[in-house]
Amino acid sequence: MDWGWLLAAAVLLAAAGLIVWAVCAVRRRVRAFSRAAFGTVSLAKGWAAQQERLSLEPKSVSGMTKLYLPQIAEDFPQFQYEQFRQQAENTLRAALLALSAQEMSGLKGRSAALRKQVELRIADTKGRGEREVFEEITIHRTEISRYRKEAGRCVITLQSAVGYRHYVLKDGMVKAGSKERLEQTKYNLDFLYIQDAEQVRGAGGDKAVGLTCPNCGAPVTALGLKRCEYCGLEVKEVNLYAWELSGFTEAM
């Protein structure tokens, strides 16, 4: 009898048994993890269900309204928060729709800084031959997340929890995002109020302040009385002693 062959066969059988045992152990652990994490033994199905839940659950926002609103009301006795919040949400929605339409008519009357931000983003996507689409936009909640005073200006930062369908088209095909699944995210919106133009100028803030010509809509990028470089009309800074949205960013 060839004992060497029998020994080799026994080793192979033992190795195969160990492999089967290891695979079964891993499967048991994966199923246990999936059951604990997702409520199902199928990790793939559990992950898909989790992604679906996340697509429907609004993001939490940094809600500091109760802390900052009394400070703002003390500095600005005429400040109407509910009206301010509603206008902010309407402006954010209008900006996203303008990005989808790739045209600026929906932002007529909005701040020059906001219009410039949206205009540049549209130009960037058009330059790549793409179109960014936002559909079924829902703003779940908006709160004050920060209030600060610096160099002659005040800044209120609002944070909004937003849900929508968001995808990028190129040559008629979806390049990124999904037409079917909702996406939940949040945005920061910075509102600027100039109290002292001289302090802002001294701090080098001219370029950060959005100005616009009321006659032709061309941008004016410095504080104080100016004449429009395009049409010659005398203009004033549109955001002196008034709150204006200086920009919006998606919060990670």
Number of C-alpha atoms within 10 A of each C-alpha: 5 6 8 9 10 11 11 11 12 12 12 12 12 12 12 12 12 12 12 12 12 12 12 12 12 12 13 13 12 15 18 17 16 19 15 11 14 19 15 17 18 16 18 12 14 17 15 13 15 13 14 14 12 14 18 14 15 19 18 16 21 17 17 15 18 11 13 16 17 12 14 18 13 10 11 10 10 9 13 10 14 9 9 12 17 12 12 21 21 12 20 22 18 18 22 18 20 22 22 18 16 19 14 17 11 17 17 11 10 14 20 27 21 19 24 16 14 22 17 11 15 21 15 13 17 14 10 9 11 19 23 24 20 20 15 10 16 15 20 16 17 24 18 23 20 19 19 12 13 12 17 17 18 18 20 22 20 25 28 29 21 24 23 20 19 21 21 19 16 15 9 9 10 15 14 12 16 13 15 9 15 20 22 21 19 23 20 24 26 20 19 24 20 25 18 14 20 16 15 19 17 11 12 11 18 18 12 14 23 25 24 20 23 16 13 12 15 15 18 23 17 18 23 13 10 16 14 20 12 13 12 12 14 13 17 19 22 20 21 19 14 12 18 24 24 22 21 21 11 12 13 7
